[in-house]
Amino acid sequence: MKRLRWPSWMPIDPYILLLLGTVGLAALLPVRGTAADVASGASTGAIAFLFFLYGARLSTREALDGLKHWRLHVTVLACTFVVFPLLGLAARGLVPVFLTHPLYQGLLFLTLVPSTIQSSIAFTSIARGNVPAAICAGSFSSLAGIVITPLLAAALLGSSAGGFSADSLLEIVLQLLVPFVAGQVLRRWIGGFVARHKKVLGLVDRGSILLVVYTAFSEGMIQGIWHQVSPVRLAGLLGVEAVLLAVMLALTWYGGKVLRFDREDRIAIQFAGSKKSLASGLPMASVLFGAHASLAVLPLMLFHQMQLMVCAVIAKRRSHDPREDVTPSTPAAASRTAVGTGTHSG
């Protein structure tokens, strides 16, 4: 029997459709009461397990070797945690014409979260860039974001982030960093198992994100978030995010040229420096925004799909460079590869 495959011409990744379906399920059947408490606890545990798997997957030797290319990593970190937030602050002038204040807060939060890992690797590979650099840059960004993102949220979002406190930072560290470190420590014994069962554990990745989305949007439905977002405002948000992505793609590509990186490094910088992680952003938003997390992560969810679609096309075009052999691929295939482990793409 032939396996059903997602059409290669379809621009939207099937996992994104699952995310949208989860939002729809939360709108129709939001979890309440005791069930909501159970779902929240399960969501917290799933995210912790998710970052444990990240730690088990990441090769410590590769990460240490990657430190040798420090200029590239500093450039990616600067794009992620300096340039992006500055653009987010500049977007404040779009309120209230294009964005409502709550949507702007979500947009600003989007600019504060770390970069992705898996999609950066996938697109860099397809475009024939520096894959080891993309691996390390995405990993360093994700680790740094566990601390930097909450601190930036405290400084730039203030009370909008649910009253950020030391307890919030501690909760994020316990939920994300501690499991990651545990995975790194145990990698020596479980790394082989994780590698052999990559596909099955990838389902755990994606399922964890779906659970977080369902829990967050269920709470948002109870709070009545959809009464705050009209179709016109949603269109305005998409337009602003399209401009934001275009600016970052241009800055990372041409900025790399100004800094005299070679083509392979510029590709890694562009794909690692222009993206935002849905996986890291969702659990952080749940902690920082509490009951308002659903509205806060809406811009991030939309940006996530947009970056996958656009970067898949760019990676395909870069792969046609006549100077090197080209590995056949398609934009949709690139997008699917990027979501391969769920949160890494996100």
Long-range contacts (C-beta under 8 A, 24 or more apart in sequence): 6-332, 6-336, 7-332, 8-330, 8-332, 8-333, 9-332, 10-332, 11-309, 11-331, 11-332, 11-335, 12-305, 12-309, 13-305, 13-308, 13-332, 13-335, 13-336, 13-338, 13-339, 14-336, 15-206, 15-336, 15-339, 15-342, 15-345, 16-304, 16-305, 16-308, 16-339, 18-206, 18-210, 19-209, 19-210, 19-213, 19-301, 22-210, 22-213, 22-214, 22-217, 23-213, 23-217, 23-301, 25-214, 26-213, 26-214, 26-217, 26-218, 26-220, 26-221, 27-217, 27-221, 27-226, 30-217, 30-218, 30-219, 30-221, 30-222, 31-214, 31-215, 31-218, 32-218, 32-222, 36-215, 36-218, 36-219, 39-211, 39-214, 39-215, 39-218, 40-215, 42-211, 43-208, 43-211, 43-212, 43-215, 43-286, 44-175, 44-283, 46-204, 46-207, 46-208, 46-211, 46-212, 47-175, 47-176, 47-208, 47-212, 47-282, 47-283, 48-175, 48-176, 48-178, 48-179, 49-179, 49-204, 49-208, 50-179, 50-204, 50-205, 50-208, 50-209, 50-279, 50-342, 50-343, 51-175, 51-176, 51-177, 51-179, 51-180, 51-183, 52-179, 52-180, 52-182, 52-183, 53-183, 53-194, 53-201, 53-204, 53-205, 54-117, 54-142, 54-180, 54-183, 54-343, 54-344, 55-179, 55-180, 55-181, 55-182, 55-183, 55-184, 55-185, 55-186, 55-187, 56-183, 56-184, 56-186, 56-187, 56-190, 56-191, 56-194, 57-183, 57-187, 57-191, 57-194, 57-195, 58-139, 58-183, 58-184, 58-187, 59-187, 60-184, 60-187, 62-132, 62-135, 62-136, 63-136, 63-139, 63-140, 65-132, 65-136, 66-132, 66-133, 66-135, 66-136, 66-137, 66-139, 66-140, 67-136, 69-130, 69-133, 69-136, 69-265, 71-259, 71-261, 72-130, 72-133, 72-137, 72-261, 72-265, 72-268, 72-269, 73-133, 73-136, 73-137, 73-140, 75-255, 75-256, 75-259, 75-261, 75-269, 75-273, 76-115, 76-137, 76-140, 76-141, 76-268, 76-269, 76-272, 76-273, 77-140, 77-141, 77-144, 79-248, 79-251, 79-252, 79-255, 79-269, 79-273, 79-274, 80-114, 80-115, 80-141, 80-145, 80-273, 81-112, 81-114, 81-144, 81-145, 81-148, 81-149, 81-152, 83-248, 83-251, 84-111, 84-112, 84-248, 84-276, 85-111, 85-112, 85-152, 85-156, 87-111, 87-244, 87-247, 87-248, 88-112, 88-156, 89-156, 91-240, 91-244, 94-236, 94-240, 98-236, 98-237, 98-239, 98-240, 99-233, 99-236, 99-237, 99-240, 100-228, 100-229, 100-233, 102-228, 102-292, 102-295, 102-296, 103-229, 103-233, 103-237, 103-295, 103-298, 103-299, 105-157, 105-160, 105-296, 106-295, 106-296, 106-297, 106-298, 106-299, 106-300, 107-237, 107-240, 107-241, 107-244, 107-299, 108-156, 108-157, 109-153, 109-157, 109-161, 109-281, 109-285, 109-288, 109-289, 109-296, 109-297, 109-299, 109-300, 110-241, 110-276, 110-281, 110-299, 110-300, 110-303, 111-244, 111-276, 112-149, 112-152, 112-153, 112-156, 112-157, 113-145, 113-149, 113-276, 113-277, 113-280, 113-281, 113-284, 113-300, 114-141, 114-142, 114-144, 114-145, 114-146, 114-148, 114-149, 114-276, 114-277, 114-280, 115-141, 115-142, 115-145, 115-272, 115-273, 115-275, 115-276, 115-277, 116-142, 116-272, 116-275, 116-276, 116-277, 116-278, 116-279, 116-338, 116-344, 116-345, 116-346, 117-142, 117-277, 117-344, 118-337, 118-338, 118-339, 118-340, 118-341, 118-344, 118-345, 119-271, 119-275, 119-307, 119-308, 119-311, 119-338, 119-339, 119-344, 119-345, 119-346, 120-268, 120-271, 120-272, 120-275, 121-344, 122-315, 122-334, 122-337, 122-338, 122-340, 122-345, 123-271, 123-311, 123-312, 123-314, 123-315, 123-334, 123-338, 124-267, 124-268, 124-271, 124-272, 124-315, 126-315, 126-316, 126-318, 126-319, 126-327, 126-329, 126-334, 126-337, 127-267, 127-271, 127-314, 127-315, 127-318, 127-319, 128-264, 128-267, 128-318, 128-319, 128-321, 128-324, 128-326, 128-327, 129-263, 129-264, 129-265, 129-266, 129-267, 129-268, 129-271, 129-318, 130-264, 130-265, 130-267, 130-268, 131-268, 133-264, 133-265, 133-268, 133-272, 134-268, 134-271, 134-272, 137-268, 137-269, 137-272, 137-273, 138-272, 138-344, 141-272, 142-277, 142-280, 143-177, 143-180, 145-277, 145-280, 145-284, 146-172, 146-173, 146-176, 146-177, 146-180, 146-280, 147-173, 147-177, 149-280, 149-281, 149-284, 150-284, 150-287, 150-288, 153-284, 153-288, 157-288, 160-289, 161-288, 161-289, 162-287, 162-288, 162-289, 162-290, 162-292, 164-288, 168-287, 168-288, 171-287, 172-283, 172-284, 172-287, 175-283, 175-287, 176-280, 176-283, 176-284, 198-341, 201-341, 202-340, 202-341, 202-342, 205-279, 205-341, 205-342, 205-343, 205-344, 206-339, 206-341, 206-342, 206-343, 207-342, 208-342, 208-343, 209-278, 209-279, 209-282, 209-342, 209-343, 209-346, 212-282, 212-283, 212-286, 213-282, 213-297, 213-301, 215-286, 216-282, 216-285, 216-286, 216-293, 216-294, 216-297, 217-294, 219-291, 219-293, 219-294, 220-291, 220-292, 220-293, 220-294, 220-295, 221-294, 223-291, 223-292, 223-294, 225-294, 225-295, 228-295, 229-295, 229-298, 237-298, 237-299, 237-302, 238-302, 238-306, 241-299, 241-302, 241-303, 241-306, 242-306, 244-303, 245-274, 245-303, 245-306, 245-307, 245-310, 248-273, 248-274, 249-274, 249-310, 249-311, 249-314, 263-321, 267-318, 270-314, 271-311, 271-315, 274-307, 274-311, 275-307, 275-311, 276-300, 276-303, 276-304, 276-307, 277-343, 277-344, 277-346, 278-304, 278-343, 278-345, 278-346, 279-342, 279-343, 279-344, 279-345, 279-346, 280-343, 280-346, 281-346, 282-346, 304-345, 304-346, 308-335, 308-338, 308-339, 308-345, 309-335, 311-338, 312-338
